[in-house]
């Protein structure tokens, strides 16, 4: 991709996002007049995201997810929204003009009046939030140095986004492994990556996406505490979760969507907390909260329990005479932004959640067969050996060295805000109840947890409890027992201490202080570049604020223009560096070949162990069509091919030019590609397959695996296969 194409993409981005942002600002002024600061920015973000993502879903359903349709479609939507927002200055029940807000009743006025927090507390909250940004930047820099390598990103998040762009639609099912589970996942966050791919012609913008979700989560956390004057405390408490090793190792610089769901869930809670007790603004804030909650469930299955319970809380909190109206507003908004992927599954597979065996009375919805067994955490709650070997180590690795303090603060929030002394606001009490019930749901929900009956994946899956943990953290400063006297500021200090202690984990920084850590340390150069970028950003923001306060508008505009020009010039350099080094060197975390970079506009088949980690095969310009090859089963199932003949027939039918496969070798056997009952053997033994590259992977303890890339000079020969193999391919 040339610099010119990249610059065109930036211009198209402005064309798309400019009108959407303008429309969001205009409608925010109409819907919640008088709201300013962080609450206003939160509303604008929810409006822009809801409009843009729903529009992309509809375009994708109409097979119009193409650059020529998306750019005018989103730009036109924003332009119409901006025009319609300015057509009428007042909505029914809204004040005539912003300057009258001081005379408005509290119910119709702006966001609730906020008691002023001490200046030092506000500064502390901002500094703690910036620590989270500093923790996330090295991973983002690392992705720009060598490409995105986080497991789930290259397994299904980015392949989904790339396939949306290639096909121009979101309706066909895209199988990325040999089981029909990930194929049915909701994919709202992948649409954001797909938009970036469409605009600039590559995944250049993808490493930045989760920094935006991080910013939204921090703004939402601030807004939750604003009406009570404890915004710095709620921000620091949420930051304590966002800097944990399990999130820092997986979310920044990639396409994991846990932070997406957390940000949108927090935004929904913030809008519910901010809404006034009566008046039209109350209803509009409820709708906005429902839109955000819908985006959360459209992002990830694991947010269904929290949002479902929050729905019950909204209805209960409405009170007599309001429940039907509030329920309808909430459910309509929730459906608009959260139902698309479930309706897609229902239309294609006859089941909104095909991986679950759902029943409606005597009616059994179709579900594909899933071989991998599921289990729940509850099974191991009274297993001392499981606690000693997996659960306690998993909590330490995922949540950091002071995991006990983090979980203790969250549990305290759920208890004190839910049933503690004093009289918390009904909504706060209900949010605490939602958090507690979400924790129970995590313990009881079946998940892919075990290997040979042991909860090996608990360390990875415990992040599914983050919705419950974050709700406990964010309501703790709102509990009456905590809001008395100087207790909020003591809590601010405790949250800051948890954040500081977590920095000692080697997952976050290359510090040889603690031995155990969740993932590898970031490179020193990534840390240096990330901290330097943060320092430049803070300096630029302070300069802008200083010029703005002194009313030097021309100087501020000139400074902004210079900074923008310098940023664009620097980004061109980053773009060229990224495209040259993206997946150019072997990775220690996922298997791929540097030779993959030379393949363009080709169809590539993948299969075998590790081959679900297929995203590098899509190529720099995402021109390669990559498909995990397995055999279809009833009810949209997908299972591994178990014979040489079927394998070669499937490869020939798909007209693939390349095959990248892997398999298990006998521990004591020779390091060759030959094994009769493997994809490797079935491919390597055909004269049409030319070996391009191969490499070995040895796990500890054994077995050993080998993966290989073949170029097919002509179709494979199914008739030349030997007798059917008795064993499942390795």
C-alpha positions in Angstrom: 0.0 0.0 0.0 1.5 3.3 -1.1 1.6 6.5 1.0 -0.8 8.1 -1.4 -3.4 5.4 -0.7 -2.9 5.9 3.0 -3.4 9.6 2.8 -6.5 9.1 0.7 -7.7 6.8 3.5 -7.1 9.5 6.1 -9.2 12.0 4.0 -12.0 9.4 3.7 -11.8 8.9 7.4 -12.4 12.6 8.0 -15.2 12.6 5.4 -16.9 9.7 7.3 -16.3 10.6 10.9 -16.6 14.4 10.6 -20.4 14.4 9.8 -21.1 11.6 12.3 -19.3 13.5 15.1 -21.1 16.8 14.1 -24.5 14.9 14.1 -23.7 13.4 17.5 -22.9 16.8 19.0 -26.0 18.3 17.5 -28.3 15.6 18.8 -26.6 15.6 22.2 -27.5 19.3 22.5 -31.1 18.5 21.7 -31.6 15.4 23.7 -29.8 16.3 26.9 -29.5 20.1 26.8 -27.1 21.7 29.2 -25.0 18.6 29.7 -21.3 19.4 29.4 -17.9 18.1 30.0 -17.4 14.3 30.3 -21.1 13.5 30.4 -21.6 15.3 27.1 -18.6 13.6 25.5 -20.0 10.2 26.7 -23.4 10.9 25.1 -21.8 12.0 21.8 -19.7 8.8 21.8 -22.7 6.6 22.3 -24.7 8.4 19.6 -21.9 8.2 17.0 -21.1 4.6 17.8 -24.7 3.5 17.7 -25.5 5.3 14.4 -22.3 4.3 12.7 -22.3 0.6 13.7 -26.0 0.0 13.1 -25.6 1.6 9.6 -22.6 -0.7 8.9 -24.7 -3.7 10.0 -27.4 -2.8 7.6 -25.0 -2.1 4.8 -23.3 -5.5 5.5 -26.7 -7.2 5.4 -27.4 -5.6 2.0 -24.0 -6.8 0.6 -22.9 -3.1 0.5 -19.9 -3.2 2.8 -17.8 -1.7 0.1 -15.7 1.5 0.2 -17.9 3.1 -2.5 -21.0 2.5 -0.4 -19.7 2.9 3.2 -18.1 6.3 2.7 -21.1 8.1 1.2 -23.5 6.1 3.4 -22.0 7.0 6.7 -21.1 10.5 5.6 -24.7 11.0 4.3 -26.1 9.6 7.5 -24.0 12.1 9.5 -24.9 15.0 7.3 -28.6 14.3 7.6 -28.3 13.8 11.3 -26.5 17.1 11.7 -29.0 18.9 9.5 -32.0 17.5 11.3 -30.4 18.3 14.7 -30.3 22.0 13.7 -33.7 22.1 12.1 -35.5 22.5 15.5 -33.7 24.1 18.4 -36.1 22.6 20.9 -37.5 19.2 21.5 -40.8 18.9 23.4 -40.1 19.5 27.0 -36.5 20.8 26.4 -35.5 24.3 27.6 -35.6 27.1 25.1 -31.9 28.0 25.3 -28.8 26.8 27.1 -28.5 30.1 29.0 -31.8 29.4 30.8 -30.3 26.2 32.3 -29.8 27.9 35.7 -33.5 28.5 36.0 -34.5 25.0 34.9 -36.0 22.5 37.3 -33.4 20.0 38.5 -35.3 17.3 36.6 -35.0 19.0 33.2 -31.6 20.6 33.7 -28.3 19.3 32.7 -26.5 16.4 34.2 -26.9 16.3 38.0 -25.0 18.9 40.0 -21.7 17.6 41.1 -20.1 18.4 44.5 -16.7 19.7 43.8 -13.9 17.2 44.6 -10.6 18.6 45.9 -8.3 19.7 43.2 -5.6 17.3 44.3 -8.1 14.4 44.2 -9.0 15.3 40.6 -5.3 15.5 39.6 -4.7 12.1 41.3 -7.6 10.5 39.4 -6.2 11.8 36.1 -2.7 10.6 36.9 -3.9 7.2 37.8 -5.9 7.0 34.5 -2.8 8.0 32.6 -1.0 5.1 34.2 -3.4 2.8 32.4 -2.6 4.5 29.1 1.1 4.2 29.8 0.6 0.4 30.5 -1.3 -0.1 27.2 1.0 1.9 24.9 4.0 -0.5 24.8 1.8 -3.3 23.5 0.4 -1.0 20.9 3.9 0.1 19.8 4.9 -3.6 19.7 2.1 -4.4 17.3 3.3 -1.6 15.0 6.8 -3.0 15.1 6.0 -6.6 14.2 2.3 -7.1 13.6 -0.6 -8.1 15.8 0.1 -11.4 17.5 -2.4 -11.8 20.4 -4.1 -15.2 20.1 -7.8 -14.4 19.7 -7.0 -11.4 17.5 -5.3 -13.6 14.8 -7.7 -16.6 15.5 -11.1 -15.0 14.8 -11.4 -11.3 15.5 -9.3 -10.0 12.6 -10.2 -12.8 10.2 -13.8 -11.9 10.7 -13.1 -8.2 10.0 -11.0 -9.1 6.9 -13.6 -11.4 5.5 -16.3 -8.8 6.0 -14.2 -6.4 3.8 -13.4 -9.1 1.2 -17.0 -10.3 0.8 -18.7 -6.9 1.3 -21.2 -8.6 3.6 -21.6 -9.8 7.2 -24.2 -12.6 6.5 -22.2 -15.7 5.5 -20.7 -17.8 8.3 -16.9 -17.8 8.3 -15.5 -20.9 10.0 -12.0 -20.3 11.4 -11.5 -23.6 13.2 -12.8 -27.1 13.3 -15.6 -26.4 15.7 -18.8 -24.4 15.2 -18.4 -22.0 18.2 -16.5 -18.8 17.2 -18.4 -18.7 13.9 -21.6 -17.6 15.8 -20.0 -15.0 18.0 -21.4 -11.5 17.8 -19.0 -9.2 15.9 -19.8 -5.5 16.5 -16.3 -4.7 17.5 -15.0 -6.4 14.4 -17.0 -3.9 12.3 -14.8 -1.1 13.7 -11.7 -2.9 12.5 -13.5 -3.6 9.2 -14.1 0.2 8.8 -10.5 0.9 9.3 -9.5 -1.7 6.8 -11.9 -0.3 4.2 -10.6 3.2 4.7 -6.9 2.7 4.5 -6.7 -0.6 2.7 -5.0 -2.5 5.5 -5.1 -3.2 9.2 -2.9 -0.2 10.0 -5.5 1.4 12.3 -6.4 -1.8 14.2 -3.7 -1.6 16.9 -5.2 1.8 17.9 -8.8 0.7 18.2 -8.6 -0.6 21.8 -7.0 2.6 23.0 -10.2 4.3 22.0 -12.2 1.8 24.0 -9.9 2.3 26.9 -10.6 6.1 26.8 -14.3 5.5 26.7 -14.1 3.2 29.7 -12.2 5.8 31.7 -14.6 8.6 30.7 -17.6 6.4 31.7 -16.0 5.6 35.0 -15.5 9.3 35.7 -19.1 10.0 34.8 -20.4 7.4 37.2 -18.9 9.2 40.2 -19.6 12.7 39.0 -23.0 13.3 40.5 -21.7 12.2 43.9 -18.5 14.3 43.6 -16.3 11.2 43.6 -15.4 11.0 39.9 -11.6 10.7 40.6 -12.3 7.7 42.9 -14.5 5.8 40.5 -11.9 6.4 37.8 -9.1 5.1 39.9 -11.1 2.1 41.0 -11.9 1.1 37.4 -8.3 1.8 36.4 -7.2 -0.8 39.0 -8.9 -3.5 36.8 -7.8 -2.1 33.5 -4.1 -2.3 34.4 -4.3 -6.0 35.5 -1.9 -8.3 33.6 -4.6 -10.4 32.0 -6.1 -7.3 30.3 -2.8 -5.6 29.5 -1.4 -8.7 27.9 -4.5 -9.3 25.7 -6.3 -6.0 25.0 -3.9 -3.3 23.8 -2.5 -3.4 20.2 -5.0 -6.1 19.0 -8.6 -6.9 18.5 -9.7 -8.6 21.8 -13.1 -7.2 22.7 -13.3 -7.5 26.5 -12.4 -3.8 26.9 -15.1 -3.0 24.3 -17.8 -4.6 26.3 -16.5 -3.2 29.6 -16.5 0.4 28.2 -20.0 0.1 26.8 -21.3 -1.5 30.0 -19.8 1.3 32.1 -21.2 3.9 29.7 -24.7 2.4 30.1 -24.4 2.5 33.9 -23.0 6.0 33.8 -26.0 7.3 31.7 -28.4 5.6 34.1 -26.7 7.3 37.1 -26.6 10.7 35.4 -30.2 10.8 34.3 -32.5 13.1 36.3 -35.4 11.8 38.4 -38.2 13.2 36.2 -38.7 15.0 33.0 -38.0 14.3 29.3 -34.3 14.1 29.8 -34.8 11.1 32.1 -36.4 9.1 29.2 -33.8 10.2 26.7 -30.9 9.2 29.0 -32.6 5.8 29.5 -32.7 5.3 25.7 -29.0 6.3 25.4 -28.1 3.8 28.2 -30.1 1.1 26.3 -28.2 1.8 23.1 -24.9 1.4 24.9 -26.0 -1.8 26.6 -27.1 -3.2 23.3 -23.7 -2.5 21.8 -22.1 -4.4 24.7 -24.2 -7.6 24.0 -23.5 -7.1 20.3 -19.8 -7.4 21.1 -19.5 -10.5 23.3 -21.6 -13.3 24.7 -20.1 -12.9 28.1 -22.0 -9.6 28.6 -25.4 -11.1 28.2 -25.8 -12.0 31.9 -24.8 -8.5 33.0 -27.0 -6.7 30.5 -29.9 -9.0 31.1 -29.7 -8.4 34.8 -29.3 -4.7 34.2 -32.5 -4.8 32.2 -34.3 -6.2 35.2 -32.8 -3.5 37.4 -34.0 -0.8 35.1 -37.6 -2.1 35.3 -37.4 -2.5 39.0 -36.0 1.0 39.6 -38.6 2.6 37.4 -41.2 2.4 40.2 -45.0 1.9 39.9 -46.6 3.6 36.9 -43.3 3.9 35.0 -42.2 0.4 34.5 -44.0 -0.3 31.2 -42.8 2.9 29.6 -39.2 2.5 30.8 -39.1 -1.2 29.9 -40.3 -0.4 26.3 -37.8 2.4 25.9 -34.9 0.3 27.2 -35.8 -2.8 25.2 -36.3 -1.0 21.9 -32.9 0.8 22.3 -31.3 -2.5 23.3 -32.8 -4.3 20.3 -31.7 -1.6 17.9 -28.0 -1.9 18.7 -27.7 -5.4 20.2 -29.9 -7.8 18.2 -28.3 -7.9 14.8 -25.9 -10.8 15.2 -28.4 -12.9 17.1 -31.0 -12.4 14.4 -28.3 -13.3 11.8 -27.7 -16.5 13.6 -31.5 -17.2 13.9 -32.0 -16.6 10.2 -28.9 -18.7 9.1 -28.9 -21.4 11.7 -32.4 -21.3 13.2 -31.0 -20.5 16.7 -29.8 -17.1 18.0 -27.2 -18.9 20.2 -26.4 -22.0 18.1 -23.6 -23.2 20.5 -26.2 -23.5 23.2 -28.9 -26.1 23.2 -31.9 -23.8 23.6 -35.4 -25.1 24.2 -38.7 -23.2 23.9 -41.1 -25.6 25.6 -41.4 -28.7 23.4 -39.5 -26.9 20.6 -35.8 -27.7 20.4 -33.8 -25.1 18.4 -31.2 -26.7 16.1 -27.6 -26.8 17.5 -24.5 -28.1 15.9 -22.4 -30.8 17.6 -19.5 -29.4 19.6 -16.8 -31.9 20.6 -14.9 -29.9 23.1 -16.4 -30.5 26.6 -17.5 -27.6 28.7 -17.4 -27.2 32.4 -18.1 -24.5 35.0 -16.1 -23.0 37.8 -18.6 -24.1 40.4 -17.4 -27.7 39.9 -14.0 -26.8 41.4 -15.1 -24.5 44.3 -14.6 -27.2 46.9 -11.6 -28.9 45.2 -8.5 -28.0 47.3 -6.1 -29.4 44.7 -7.8 -27.2 42.0 -7.5 -24.1 44.1 -3.8 -24.9 44.9 -2.8 -25.7 41.3 -5.0 -23.6 39.1 -7.5 -21.2 40.7 -5.3 -19.3 43.1 -2.3 -19.1 40.6 -4.8 -18.1 38.0 -6.1 -15.2 40.1 -2.5 -14.1 40.8 -1.4 -14.3 37.2 -4.4 -12.6 35.7 -5.1 -9.9 38.3 -1.6 -9.2 39.4 0.4 -9.4 42.7 -2.3 -7.6 44.8 -5.2 -9.5 43.2 -6.7 -10.1 46.7 -6.9 -6.3 47.2 -8.5 -5.7 43.9 -11.1 -8.4 44.4 -11.6 -7.3 48.0 -12.4 -3.8 46.9 -14.9 -5.1 44.3 -16.6 -7.4 46.8 -16.8 -4.6 49.3 -18.5 -2.4 46.7 -21.1 -5.1 45.9 -21.8 -5.6 49.6 -21.7 -2.0 50.9 -23.6 -0.5 48.0 -26.1 -3.4 47.9 -26.9 -4.3 51.5 -24.5 -2.1 53.6 -25.4 0.6 56.1 -27.1 3.8 55.0 -29.5 4.3 52.2 -27.8 4.1 48.8 -29.8 5.4 45.8 -32.1 2.6 44.5 -30.2 2.5 41.2 -26.9 2.1 42.9 -28.3 -0.7 45.0 -29.6 -2.4 41.9 -26.3 -2.0 40.0 -24.6 -3.7 43.0 -27.1 -6.5 42.8 -26.4 -6.9 39.0 -22.7 -7.1 39.8 -23.2 -9.8 42.4 -25.5 -11.8 40.2 -23.1 -11.5 37.3 -20.4 -13.0 39.5 -22.6 -15.9 40.3 -23.4 -16.3 36.6 -19.6 -16.5 35.8 -19.2 -19.3 38.3 -22.2 -21.3 37.0 -21.9 -20.7 33.2 -20.4 -23.5 31.2 -17.2 -22.6 29.5 -14.2 -24.2 27.7 -12.3 -24.5 31.0 -10.7 -27.9 31.4 -8.0 -30.2 29.9 -8.3 -33.8 31.2 -10.7 -32.6 33.9 -8.4 -29.9 35.3 -9.3 -26.1 35.0 -6.2 -25.3 33.0 -7.9 -22.4 31.2 -9.1 -20.6 34.3 -6.2 -18.2 34.1 -7.5 -17.1 30.7 -11.2 -17.3 31.3 -11.3 -15.4 34.6 -11.5 -12.2 32.6 -15.1 -13.2 31.9 -15.8 -12.2 35.5 -14.6 -8.6 34.7 -18.2 -7.3 34.3 -19.0 -8.3 37.8 -15.7 -7.0 39.1 -15.9 -3.6 37.4 -19.4 -3.0 38.7 -18.3 -3.7 42.2 -15.4 -1.3 41.8 -17.4 1.5 40.3 -20.2 1.4 42.9 -17.9 1.2 46.0 -17.3 5.0 46.1 -21.1 5.5 45.9 -21.9 3.4 48.9 -23.1 5.6 51.8 -20.7 4.0 54.3 -17.8 5.1 52.0 -19.0 8.6 51.1 -18.7 10.0 54.6 -16.0 12.5 55.6 -12.6 11.7 54.1 -13.3 8.1 53.4 -13.6 8.6 49.6 -10.1 10.1 49.5 -8.7 7.2 51.5 -10.4 4.9 49.0 -8.7 6.9 46.2 -5.4 6.3 47.9 -6.1 2.6 48.2 -7.1 2.3 44.5 -3.9 4.2 43.5 -1.9 1.9 45.7 -3.3 -1.2 43.9 -2.5 0.4 40.6 1.0 1.1 41.7 1.6 -2.3 43.1 0.4 -3.9 39.9 3.1 -2.1 38.0 5.6 -4.5 39.5 4.3 -7.4 37.5 6.7 -8.2 34.6 3.7 -8.5 32.2 3.4 -4.7 32.3 7.0 -3.6 32.4 10.4 -5.4 32.0 11.1 -5.3 35.7 12.8 -8.4 37.2 11.0 -7.9 40.5 8.3 -10.7 40.6 8.9 -14.1 39.2 5.4 -15.1 38.1 3.6 -13.2 35.4 0.7 -13.7 33.0 2.6 -13.0 29.7 5.9 -11.9 28.4 7.3 -8.5 29.2 7.1 -5.8 26.5 10.3 -4.9 24.8 12.3 -2.0 26.3 12.2 -0.1 23.1 8.4 -0.4 23.0 8.2 0.9 26.6 10.4 3.9 25.7 8.5 4.8 22.6 5.2 4.4 24.4 6.2 6.6 27.3 7.6 9.2 24.9 4.3 9.2 22.9 2.3 9.7 26.1 4.6 12.6 27.2 4.2 14.3 23.8 0.4 13.9 24.0 0.2 15.3 27.5 2.5 18.2 26.5 0.4 19.0 23.4 -2.9 18.9 25.4 -1.5 21.2 28.1 -0.3 23.7 25.5 -3.7 23.7 23.8 -5.5 24.2 27.1 -3.1 27.1 28.0 -3.6 28.9 24.7 -7.4 28.4 24.9 -7.6 29.8 28.4 -5.7 32.9 27.4 -8.1 33.3 24.5 -5.4 33.1 21.9 -7.6 31.5 19.3 -5.4 32.2 16.3 -2.4 30.9 18.1 -4.3 27.8 19.2 -5.6 27.2 15.7 -2.1 27.6 14.2 -0.7 25.2 16.9 -3.4 22.7 16.1 -2.6 22.9 12.4 1.1 22.4 12.9 0.6 19.5 15.2 -1.9 17.9 12.8 0.5 18.3 9.9 3.4 16.8 11.9 1.1 14.0 13.1 0.1 13.1 9.5 3.8 13.2 8.4 4.8 11.0 11.2 2.0 8.6 10.6 3.1 8.1 7.0 6.5 7.0 8.3 4.8 4.7 10.8 2.6 3.3 8.0 5.7 2.4 5.8 7.6 0.9 8.7 4.6 -1.2 9.7 4.0 -2.6 6.2 7.7 -3.5 5.9 7.9 -5.3 9.3 4.4 -6.7 9.7 4.9 -10.5 10.2 8.4 -10.2 8.6 10.2 -12.1 11.4 9.2 -15.4 13.1 7.1 -15.0 16.2 7.5 -16.9 19.5 3.7 -16.7 20.2 2.0 -17.8 17.0 3.2 -19.9 14.1 3.6 -18.2 10.8 6.2 -18.0 8.0 7.8 -14.8 6.7 7.3 -16.4 3.3 3.6 -15.7 3.7 4.3 -12.1 2.9 5.1 -12.9 -0.7 1.7 -14.4 -1.4 -0.9 -12.1 -2.9 -4.4 -12.5 -4.3 -4.3 -16.2 -3.6 -6.7 -18.8 -2.0 -5.1 -20.5 1.0 -6.3 -23.6 2.8 -5.4 -24.1 6.5 -6.0 -27.1 8.8 -4.5 -28.8 11.8 -3.1 -27.9 15.2 -2.4 -24.2 15.6 -3.8 -23.4 12.2 -6.7 -21.5 13.6 -4.1 -18.8 14.1 -4.3 -17.8 10.5 -4.6 -14.0 10.2 -1.0 -13.4 9.0 -1.9 -15.4 5.8 -4.3 -12.7 4.7 -1.4 -10.6 3.5 -0.4 -7.0 3.9 -3.2 -5.7 1.7 -5.7 -8.4 2.9 -5.9 -9.7 -0.6 -5.6 -13.5 0.2 -8.7 -15.6 0.9 -7.9 -17.9 3.8 -10.2 -20.7 4.9 -9.9 -23.4 7.6 -10.9 -26.5 5.7 -13.1 -29.0 7.5 -16.2 -30.9 6.6 -19.8 -29.6 7.1 -22.0 -31.4 9.5 -25.8 -31.1 10.3 -27.1 -27.9 11.8 -24.2 -25.8 10.5 -21.6 -28.0 12.3 -18.0 -28.2 11.3 -15.7 -31.1 12.0 -12.1 -32.1 11.0 -11.7 -34.1 7.8 -10.6 -37.6 8.7 -9.4 -39.2 5.4 -6.9 -38.4 2.8 -9.4 -38.7 -0.1 -11.8 -36.2 1.5 -9.0 -33.8 2.3 -7.7 -33.7 -1.2 -11.2 -33.4 -2.6 -12.0 -30.4 -0.3 -8.7 -28.7 -1.3 -9.4 -29.2 -5.0 -13.0 -28.0 -4.7 -11.8 -24.8 -3.0 -9.3 -24.1 -5.8 -6.6 -23.3 -3.3 -3.1 -22.3 -4.5 -1.5 -22.7 -1.1 -2.0 -25.0 1.8 -0.6 -24.4 5.3 -1.1 -27.3 7.7 0.2 -28.7 10.9 0.2 -32.0 12.8 1.6 -33.9 15.7 4.7 -36.0 15.4 5.5 -39.1 17.4 7.8 -38.1 20.3 10.4 -40.7 19.4 9.9 -40.5 15.6 12.0 -38.7 13.0 11.5 -35.0 12.3 9.8 -35.5 9.0 6.5 -34.5 7.4 5.4 -38.1 7.0 2.6 -39.5 9.1 -0.1 -41.3 7.2 -3.1 -40.0 9.2 -2.3 -36.3 9.1 -3.0 -33.3 6.9 0.8 -33.0 6.5 1.1 -36.5 5.2 -1.9 -36.2 2.9 -0.5 -33.1 1.4 3.2 -33.8 1.3 2.8 -37.2 -0.3 1.1 -35.7 -3.4 3.6 -34.7 -6.2 1.5 -31.6 -6.9 2.4 -30.1 -3.5 5.7 -28.2 -3.4 7.1 -27.6 0.2 7.8 -23.8 0.6 8.6 -23.7 4.4 8.3 -25.8 7.5 9.0 -25.3 11.2 8.7 -27.3 14.4 7.0 -26.4 17.7 7.7 -28.4 20.8 5.5 -27.9 23.8 6.6 -28.6 27.3 6.1 -31.4 28.1 5.9 -33.1 24.6 4.4 -33.8 22.1 6.1 -32.0 19.2 4.3 -30.4 16.3 5.4 -29.4 12.8 3.6 -26.9 10.5 4.4 -26.4 6.8 3.4 -24.2 3.9 2.9 -25.9 0.5 2.3 -24.4 -3.0 0.0 -26.4 -5.2 1.2 -26.6 -8.8 -1.9 -28.4 -9.9 -4.9 -30.1 -8.2 -4.2 -32.8 -5.8 -5.0 -36.4 -6.7 -7.6 -38.0 -4.4 -7.4 -41.3 -6.2 -3.7 -41.7 -5.2 -4.6 -41.9 -1.5 -3.9 -45.1 0.4 -6.4 -47.0 2.5 -8.5 -44.9 4.9 -6.6 -44.0 8.1 -8.0 -45.4 11.3 -7.0 -42.5 13.5 -8.1 -38.9 13.8 -5.6 -36.5 12.1 -3.0 -34.9 14.4 
